[in-house]
Amino acid sequence: MDRHPYPAGMPNRSPFLLNVADLLGTDASGRSVSFEEFVDWKLDLIKLSDDEPVMSDIMLHPVSGGIAATGWVSFVTEETCQRCLKPTRTDRRATIGALFDRTDDDETYDLDGHEIDVEQMLRDEVLLSLPVVSICGDECEGVVDSAQNDLNTGASDDEDESRSPFAVLKDLLGPED
Ligand SMILES: [Zn+2]
């Protein structure tokens, strides 16, 4: 990957790394954080757009043993429509609900000291929300080819000239002199 996923000027520290010392073990109602970052997350057939940032609003809540994160993430994907095979872009949105703690539980993310890294959580929520099959839209008519046309019209090999589209064109243009 040539392109660094984070903007220049933040060479070392990931913007997704959050210090939550102010929340841990308190009864604070929570704190919201927002992100607008370019990322290079992708699956085999679908990727996040290079020119649209991932946007996310997350509310961090102190809970027993860690931090709960709730909110949403919106993003734009680039994929190939699997019905018409054209490249397409789609605005998408996923909800977030995750727990950060100090256990080894696979269901939760790590609370490391006073920090949580929400990148893996966002990436998981984004990638898990993607469809298995991408279609460019409800109106997609699929691949149109001549074989399909033949099937639809029931045209046979002994088609005469009067039925061909060129014959119709000739009529419209008038007789040749
Ligand atoms: Zn399509």
Residues whose N, C-alpha, C, O or C-beta is under 5 A from the ligand:
A	BS01	ZN	C81 R83 C84 L85 C136 C140
